[in-house]
């Protein structure tokens, strides 16, 4: 009996320390690509996305790589990269690279649906971040039910970044929705320039993340 209890405790500890609590999602879209897609009437293009999460026990996690790859492949049918491990401040992380679609003035997407967990939509001069709620629930259930002894997946607890690049020589006016913009909290929508050869960094606020989870779409900014 004591041996069985010891084994149960050992299994619980392995599950508990397999994944750390920090989970980060980031994507980058270039204004130049949006502009080109609008002018060419191209319905969509791909943008890079990275998933980074803390790994408390790398050896234990590596035993679960195949299952995590399976979950990610279901959530992102476009395909995912191999896992990349790195250490920062004595903490080990796993990075996964993905490509997500950016739909540009594409009305077909409203009827055909978006078959990936995350995507971006540019429509009527407004840029949105989208989340497929069905894929999110499937991914969350697959993760939470497998890693039952560690903190589960929750979009509202992630650090979610959207980097807006501008590699053109123009500096268009944009109206940015309330979030953490370039490291500063914005309570109200604000107008500013998307400066040429610069980045605009958007870190989603708690309110935006809850709205994304509830509605499946949140506005990031609009071009004036």
C-alpha positions in Angstrom: 0.0 0.0 0.0 2.8 2.4 0.9 4.6 1.6 -2.3 1.5 2.4 -4.4 1.0 5.7 -2.5 4.7 6.6 -3.2 4.3 5.9 -6.9 1.1 8.0 -7.0 2.9 10.9 -5.3 5.8 10.5 -7.7 3.5 10.6 -10.8 1.7 13.7 -9.3 5.1 15.5 -8.8 6.2 14.7 -12.4 2.9 16.1 -13.8 3.1 19.1 -11.5 6.6 20.2 -12.5 6.4 19.3 -16.2 5.2 22.7 -17.4 5.8 26.1 -15.8 3.2 28.8 -15.5 4.5 31.3 -18.0 2.8 31.1 -21.4 3.5 33.6 -24.2 2.0 34.1 -27.6 3.4 36.6 -30.1 2.7 37.4 -33.8 4.0 40.0 -36.2 2.3 41.6 -39.2 3.8 44.2 -41.5 1.7 47.1 -42.7 3.5 46.7 -46.1 2.0 43.2 -46.5 -1.5 44.4 -45.6 -1.2 47.3 -48.1 0.1 45.0 -50.9 -2.7 42.6 -50.3 -5.3 45.4 -50.4 -3.9 46.8 -53.7 -3.5 43.4 -55.3 -6.9 42.2 -54.0 -5.1 39.2 -52.6 -7.5 37.5 -50.1 -4.9 36.5 -47.5 -1.2 36.0 -46.6 0.6 34.3 -43.7 2.2 36.0 -40.7 4.6 34.4 -38.2 3.6 33.4 -34.7 5.6 32.1 -31.8 4.4 30.2 -28.8 6.8 30.2 -25.8 6.1 28.4 -22.5 8.1 27.7 -19.4 9.3 24.2 -18.9 10.1 23.3 -15.3 11.5 19.9 -16.1 12.9 19.6 -19.7 13.6 15.9 -19.6 10.0 15.1 -18.5 8.6 17.4 -21.1 10.6 15.9 -23.9 8.8 12.6 -23.2 5.5 14.4 -24.0 6.7 16.2 -27.1 4.8 14.0 -29.5 1.5 14.6 -27.8 2.0 18.3 -27.6 2.9 18.4 -31.3 -0.3 16.5 -31.9 -2.4 19.1 -30.0 -0.7 22.0 -31.8 -1.1 20.4 -35.2 -4.8 20.1 -34.6 -5.0 23.7 -33.5 -2.8 25.0 -36.3 -3.4 22.9 -39.5 -0.8 25.0 -41.4 1.9 23.2 -39.5 4.2 23.8 -36.6 8.0 23.8 -36.2 10.1 21.5 -34.2 10.5 22.5 -30.5 13.4 24.9 -29.7 14.7 24.9 -26.1 16.5 27.8 -24.6 17.4 29.0 -21.1 17.0 32.5 -19.7 17.7 33.6 -16.1 18.1 29.9 -15.1 14.6 29.1 -16.5 14.1 26.7 -19.5 11.6 27.6 -22.2 10.2 25.9 -25.3 9.6 27.9 -28.5 7.3 26.8 -31.3 7.1 28.7 -34.6 3.8 28.8 -36.5 2.3 30.7 -39.5 -1.2 32.1 -39.1 -3.4 33.5 -41.9 -4.1 37.2 -42.3 -7.4 37.7 -44.1 -7.6 41.0 -46.1 -11.0 42.2 -47.2 -11.9 38.6 -47.6 -15.7 38.1 -47.2 -15.4 34.4 -48.0 -13.9 33.8 -44.6 -17.2 34.8 -42.8 -18.9 31.8 -44.5 -16.1 29.4 -44.9 -14.8 29.9 -41.3 -11.3 30.1 -40.0 -9.7 26.7 -39.5 -6.9 27.8 -37.2 -6.8 28.7 -33.5 -5.5 32.2 -34.1 -5.7 34.5 -37.2 -5.8 38.1 -38.1 -8.4 39.9 -40.1 -8.1 43.2 -41.9 -11.5 44.5 -43.0 -12.8 48.0 -43.7 -9.5 49.5 -42.5 -9.7 47.7 -39.2 -7.2 45.0 -38.0 -8.7 42.3 -35.7 -7.2 39.4 -33.8 -9.4 36.3 -34.1 -9.6 33.1 -32.0 -11.5 30.0 -33.2 -13.4 29.2 -30.0 -14.1 25.6 -31.0 -10.4 24.9 -31.6 -9.5 26.8 -28.4 -11.8 24.5 -26.3 -10.5 21.4 -28.1 -6.9 22.4 -27.4 -7.6 23.4 -23.8 -9.4 20.1 -23.1 -6.7 18.0 -24.7 -4.0 19.8 -22.7 -5.9 20.0 -19.4 -7.1 16.4 -19.4 -3.6 15.1 -20.2 -1.6 17.3 -17.9 -4.0 17.0 -15.0 -1.6 17.9 -12.2 -0.4 21.3 -13.5 -1.9 24.6 -14.3 -4.1 24.4 -17.4 -4.3 26.5 -20.5 -6.2 29.7 -20.2 -6.1 32.4 -22.8 -6.9 35.1 -20.2 -3.6 34.2 -18.3 -1.3 34.4 -21.3 1.0 37.2 -22.4 -0.3 37.9 -25.9 1.7 40.3 -28.1 0.9 41.6 -31.5 3.8 43.5 -33.2 2.8 45.8 -36.0 5.8 46.5 -38.3 6.0 49.2 -40.9 8.7 48.7 -43.4 7.3 51.2 -45.8 8.4 54.8 -46.2 5.0 56.0 -45.1 3.8 56.9 -41.6 0.0 56.3 -41.6 -2.3 57.5 -38.9 -3.8 54.8 -36.8 -6.4 54.6 -34.0 -5.1 52.2 -31.4 -7.5 50.4 -29.1 -6.9 50.3 -25.3 -4.1 47.8 -24.4 -0.5 48.1 -23.4 1.0 50.0 -26.3 4.8 50.2 -26.5 4.9 49.4 -22.8 2.4 52.0 -21.7 -1.2 51.3 -20.5 -3.8 53.0 -22.7 -7.3 53.3 -21.1 -8.9 55.0 -24.1 -8.5 54.7 -27.9 -5.7 57.0 -29.1 -4.6 58.2 -32.5 -0.9 58.2 -33.4 1.4 57.6 -36.3 2.6 54.2 -37.3 6.1 55.4 -37.9 8.1 54.3 -40.9 10.7 51.6 -40.2 9.5 51.2 -36.7 7.4 48.7 -34.6 4.2 49.2 -32.7 4.1 46.7 -29.8 0.6 45.7 -28.5 0.4 43.6 -25.3 -3.2 42.5 -24.9 -4.8 43.8 -21.6 -6.8 41.5 -19.3 -10.0 43.0 -20.6 -9.1 42.4 -24.3 -8.1 38.8 -23.4 -11.5 38.1 -21.7 -13.3 39.7 -24.7 -11.3 37.6 -27.1 -12.2 34.5 -25.1 -15.9 35.4 -25.0 -16.4 36.8 -28.5 -13.6 35.2 -30.5 -12.5 38.5 -32.0 -11.0 41.8 -30.7 -10.2 45.0 -32.5 -6.5 46.0 -32.4 -6.3 49.2 -34.4 -7.8 51.0 -37.4 -6.2 53.0 -40.2 -7.4 56.6 -40.5 
